[in-house]
Amino acid sequence: MSPQMSAAVADSPGAAGPQSQMLADKVRRDARASTLKALGASLLTFLLTLVGVTVLWQLALWASDLSPYVAKGPVDVWNFFFVEEAAAENRAEILGNLAVTLGDAVIGFAAGLLIALLGAIGFRLSRGFEQAMMPIALLLRSVPLVAFAPIIIMIFGREFATVAVMGGIVVLFPALVNIAFGLQQSSQQTLEVVQVYGGGPIKQLTKVALPASLPAFFAAVRVSVPGAITGALLAEWLATGSGIGGVINGYATSAKFDELWASVVVVTLTSLVLYNLVAILENTVLARMGMHPTKRL
């Protein structure tokens, strides 16, 4: 083959195939490495959080010098769940109450996050709606839920609706602010390109704004998980009387301190686990997509 023919073959599109394949493989390797790195960092953070909380718990008990009859440490709770003769009954009682609380938390989480997403989309589509409602959302975000509780109970009673409203309020306002912030971070140039090709506000929302707001949405979900559990506990304590929120006051007044501390521990541990699971999912997905978690909470 002559040198001219060799050069023509080298310049042909087919010759770029191996290079394109190598580049694609490199991109996949980099994405896989970023995902594994994010997953490892999230798991390490989770383990350090658990260790740190346990150490601080024990140090606080030592520093407070409370009676062992009242103050229970990590070993006491472990024995309550796994060592005592009635450990199986103890686990069944506490975990049964926890299941009720988690069910109530799911209701508030779903209601609050859905309304927050719809509200943030409304802010994105209508500037007037945003200017009218955002100050109210920011104001209500700072008002404790306990202040609303008597009115909510009076209107909705002490049943399912109250759980949804009280749990949803805790989730709604922080999630609304975060998602609305995320929807405003989309590239103006990209929005203009969609507009030039005939895309209206809805197309700009679905093709540009919503994908760009994914870090803010994950941040809202991450913050909403413990918030939903808190809202469920308040609703149970003030309204329904079920779940951990409903029985924990009875444990305190009946001097059932083992049950009291065990309930606090399982709720706290569940909140930490769920929060970090969302954080792991967030870091993994965003690393895979080449995005970074938002720090706005």
C-alpha positions as CSV (number, residue, x, y, z in Angstrom):
1,M,0.0,0.0,0.0
2,S,1.4,3.4,-1.0
3,P,2.0,6.1,1.6
4,Q,-0.9,8.2,0.1
5,M,-3.3,5.3,0.6
6,S,-2.1,4.8,4.2
7,A,-2.7,8.4,4.9
8,A,-6.1,8.3,3.4
9,V,-7.1,5.3,5.6
10,A,-5.7,7.0,8.7
11,D,-7.8,10.1,8.0
12,S,-11.0,8.1,7.4
13,P,-13.8,8.2,9.9
14,G,-13.4,4.5,10.7
15,A,-9.9,5.2,12.1
16,A,-11.4,7.3,14.8
17,G,-13.4,4.4,16.1
18,P,-10.8,3.0,18.5
19,Q,-10.0,6.5,19.9
20,S,-13.7,7.2,20.4
21,Q,-14.1,3.8,22.2
22,M,-11.1,4.6,24.4
23,L,-12.5,8.0,25.3
24,A,-15.9,6.5,26.1
25,D,-14.2,3.9,28.3
26,K,-12.3,6.6,30.1
27,V,-15.4,8.6,30.7
28,R,-17.2,5.5,32.2
29,R,-14.2,4.7,34.4
30,D,-14.1,8.3,35.7
31,A,-17.8,8.2,36.4
32,R,-17.5,4.9,38.2
33,A,-14.6,6.1,40.2
34,S,-16.4,9.3,41.2
35,T,-19.5,7.3,42.2
36,L,-17.5,4.9,44.3
37,K,-15.6,7.8,45.9
38,A,-18.8,9.6,46.8
39,L,-20.3,6.3,48.2
40,G,-17.3,5.6,50.3
41,A,-17.1,9.1,51.7
42,S,-20.9,9.0,52.6
43,L,-20.5,5.7,54.3
44,L,-17.5,6.9,56.3
45,T,-19.4,10.0,57.3
46,F,-22.3,7.9,58.5
47,L,-20.1,5.6,60.6
48,L,-18.3,8.6,62.1
49,T,-21.6,10.2,62.9
50,L,-22.8,7.1,64.7
51,V,-19.6,6.8,66.7
52,G,-19.6,10.5,67.5
53,V,-23.2,10.5,68.8
54,T,-22.6,7.5,71.0
55,V,-19.4,9.0,72.5
56,L,-21.2,12.3,73.1
57,W,-24.1,10.5,74.7
58,Q,-21.9,8.7,77.2
59,L,-19.8,11.8,77.9
60,A,-22.9,13.8,78.6
61,L,-24.1,11.2,81.1
62,W,-20.7,11.2,82.9
63,A,-20.6,15.0,83.0
64,S,-24.2,15.4,84.3
65,D,-23.6,12.9,87.1
66,L,-27.3,11.7,87.0
67,S,-28.5,8.7,88.9
68,P,-28.2,5.4,86.9
69,Y,-31.8,4.8,87.7
70,V,-32.8,7.8,85.6
71,A,-30.0,8.2,83.0
72,K,-29.4,5.2,80.7
73,G,-26.3,4.8,78.6
74,P,-25.5,2.9,75.4
75,V,-24.8,-0.3,77.4
76,D,-28.1,0.0,79.3
77,V,-30.1,0.4,76.1
78,W,-28.3,-2.5,74.5
79,N,-29.1,-4.8,77.4
80,F,-32.7,-3.6,77.3
81,F,-33.0,-4.7,73.7
82,F,-30.8,-7.8,73.5
83,V,-29.7,-9.1,76.9
84,E,-32.5,-9.0,79.4
85,E,-35.0,-11.9,79.7
86,A,-37.8,-9.7,78.4
87,A,-35.6,-8.4,75.5
88,A,-37.9,-9.9,72.8
89,E,-41.0,-8.2,74.4
90,N,-39.0,-5.0,74.8
91,R,-38.1,-5.0,71.1
92,A,-41.6,-5.8,70.0
93,E,-43.1,-2.9,72.1
94,I,-40.6,-0.2,71.0
95,L,-40.4,-1.3,67.4
96,G,-44.2,-1.5,67.2
97,N,-44.4,2.1,68.3
98,L,-41.6,3.1,65.9
99,A,-43.5,1.5,63.0
100,V,-46.5,3.7,63.8
101,T,-44.3,6.8,64.0
102,L,-42.6,6.0,60.7
103,G,-46.0,5.5,59.0
104,D,-47.1,8.9,60.3
105,A,-43.8,10.4,59.1
106,V,-44.3,9.0,55.6
107,I,-47.7,10.7,55.4
108,G,-46.3,14.1,56.4
109,F,-43.2,13.7,54.3
110,A,-45.2,12.8,51.1
111,A,-47.8,15.6,51.7
112,G,-45.2,18.3,52.5
113,L,-42.7,17.4,49.7
114,L,-45.5,17.2,47.1
115,I,-46.9,20.6,48.0
116,A,-43.4,22.1,48.2
117,L,-42.6,20.8,44.7
118,L,-45.9,22.1,43.3
119,G,-45.4,25.5,45.0
120,A,-41.8,25.8,43.8
121,I,-43.0,25.1,40.2
122,G,-45.6,27.7,40.6
123,F,-43.0,30.2,41.8
124,R,-40.9,29.3,38.7
125,L,-43.8,29.8,36.3
126,S,-45.3,33.0,37.9
127,R,-43.1,35.7,39.2
128,G,-46.2,37.4,40.8
129,F,-47.1,34.2,42.6
130,E,-43.6,34.0,44.0
131,Q,-43.5,37.6,45.1
132,A,-46.8,37.2,46.9
133,M,-46.2,33.8,48.6
134,M,-42.4,33.6,49.2
135,P,-42.4,36.1,52.1
136,I,-45.2,34.2,53.8
137,A,-43.3,30.9,53.4
138,L,-40.2,32.4,54.9
139,L,-42.1,33.9,57.8
140,L,-44.0,30.7,58.5
141,R,-40.7,28.7,58.3
142,S,-39.6,30.5,61.5
143,V,-42.8,29.9,63.5
144,P,-42.7,26.8,65.7
145,L,-45.2,24.1,64.9
146,V,-46.4,24.0,68.5
147,A,-47.9,27.5,67.9
148,F,-50.1,26.1,65.1
149,A,-51.0,22.9,66.8
150,P,-54.2,24.0,68.7
151,I,-55.7,25.5,65.6
152,I,-54.8,22.5,63.5
153,I,-56.3,20.0,66.0
154,M,-59.5,22.2,66.3
155,I,-60.0,22.2,62.5
156,F,-58.9,18.6,61.6
157,G,-59.5,16.7,64.8
158,R,-57.2,14.0,66.1
159,E,-57.1,11.7,63.2
160,F,-55.2,11.1,59.9
161,A,-55.7,14.6,58.5
162,T,-54.0,16.2,61.5
163,V,-51.0,13.9,61.1
164,A,-50.7,14.9,57.4
165,V,-51.1,18.6,58.1
166,M,-48.7,18.8,61.1
167,G,-46.1,16.5,59.5
168,G,-46.5,18.3,56.1
169,I,-46.0,21.7,57.7
170,V,-42.6,20.7,59.1
171,V,-41.5,19.4,55.7
172,L,-43.2,22.0,53.5
173,F,-41.5,25.3,54.2
174,P,-37.8,24.3,54.2
175,A,-38.4,22.1,51.2
176,L,-40.2,24.9,49.4
177,V,-37.4,27.4,49.9
178,N,-34.8,24.9,48.8
179,I,-36.5,23.6,45.7
180,A,-37.5,27.2,44.6
181,F,-33.9,28.2,45.0
182,G,-32.8,25.3,42.9
183,L,-35.2,26.1,40.1
184,Q,-33.8,29.6,39.8
185,Q,-30.3,28.2,39.2
186,S,-30.8,27.0,35.7
187,S,-28.6,28.4,33.0
188,Q,-30.1,31.5,31.3
189,Q,-28.3,30.6,28.0
190,T,-29.9,27.1,28.0
191,L,-33.3,28.6,28.7
192,E,-32.9,31.0,25.8
193,V,-31.9,28.1,23.5
194,V,-35.1,26.3,24.4
195,Q,-37.1,29.4,23.8
196,V,-35.4,30.0,20.4
197,Y,-36.5,26.5,19.3
198,G,-40.1,27.2,20.2
199,G,-40.1,25.9,23.8
200,G,-42.5,27.7,26.2
201,P,-42.3,28.0,30.0
202,I,-43.4,24.4,30.5
203,K,-40.7,23.1,28.2
204,Q,-38.1,25.2,29.8
205,L,-39.2,23.9,33.2
206,T,-39.1,20.2,32.3
207,K,-36.0,20.3,30.1
208,V,-33.8,22.7,31.9
209,A,-35.0,24.0,35.3
210,L,-36.0,20.7,36.9
211,P,-32.9,18.8,35.9
212,A,-30.7,21.7,37.1
213,S,-32.6,21.8,40.5
214,L,-31.7,18.2,41.3
215,P,-29.1,19.0,43.9
216,A,-31.5,21.4,45.7
217,F,-34.2,18.8,45.5
218,F,-32.0,16.2,47.1
219,A,-31.0,18.7,49.8
220,A,-34.7,19.3,50.5
221,V,-35.4,15.6,50.7
222,R,-32.4,15.1,53.0
223,V,-33.6,17.8,55.4
224,S,-37.2,16.7,55.2
225,V,-36.6,13.2,56.4
226,P,-35.8,14.0,60.1
227,G,-38.3,16.9,59.8
228,A,-41.0,14.5,58.9
229,I,-40.2,12.3,61.9
230,T,-40.2,15.3,64.2
231,G,-43.6,16.4,62.8
232,A,-45.0,12.9,63.3
233,L,-43.8,12.8,66.9
234,L,-45.4,16.2,67.6
235,A,-48.7,15.1,66.0
236,E,-48.7,11.9,68.1
237,W,-47.9,13.8,71.2
238,L,-50.4,16.6,70.8
239,A,-53.2,14.9,68.8
240,T,-53.4,11.2,68.1
241,G,-51.7,9.7,71.2
242,S,-50.2,6.8,69.2
243,G,-46.7,5.8,68.2
244,I,-43.6,6.9,70.1
245,G,-44.7,10.5,70.4
246,G,-47.9,9.3,72.2
247,V,-46.3,6.9,74.7
248,I,-43.1,8.6,75.6
249,N,-44.7,11.1,78.0
250,G,-46.4,8.1,79.7
251,Y,-43.0,6.4,80.1
252,A,-41.6,9.5,81.8
253,T,-44.5,9.9,84.2
254,S,-44.5,6.1,85.0
255,A,-40.8,6.1,85.7
256,K,-40.2,3.6,82.8
257,F,-36.8,5.1,82.1
258,D,-35.6,2.0,80.2
259,E,-38.5,2.3,77.7
260,L,-38.1,6.1,77.6
261,W,-34.4,6.0,76.6
262,A,-34.9,3.1,74.3
263,S,-37.6,5.0,72.4
264,V,-35.4,8.1,72.1
265,V,-32.5,6.0,70.9
266,V,-34.5,4.2,68.2
267,V,-36.0,7.4,66.9
268,T,-32.7,9.2,66.8
269,L,-30.9,6.2,65.2
270,T,-33.7,5.9,62.6
271,S,-33.4,9.6,61.8
272,L,-29.7,9.3,61.4
273,V,-29.9,6.2,59.2
274,L,-32.6,7.6,56.9
275,Y,-30.8,11.0,56.6
276,N,-27.5,9.3,55.7
277,L,-29.2,6.9,53.3
278,V,-30.6,9.9,51.4
279,A,-27.2,11.6,51.6
280,I,-25.6,8.5,50.1
281,L,-28.1,8.3,47.4
282,E,-27.7,12.0,46.7
283,N,-23.9,11.9,46.5
284,T,-23.9,8.8,44.4
285,V,-26.5,10.1,41.9
286,L,-25.0,13.5,41.6
287,A,-21.5,12.2,41.2
288,R,-22.8,9.9,38.4
289,M,-24.3,12.9,36.7
290,G,-21.3,15.1,37.2
291,M,-23.1,17.4,39.6
292,H,-22.3,18.6,43.1
293,P,-24.6,18.6,46.2
294,T,-25.9,22.0,47.2
295,K,-24.9,23.4,50.5
296,R,-28.0,25.5,50.9
297,L,-30.2,24.0,53.7
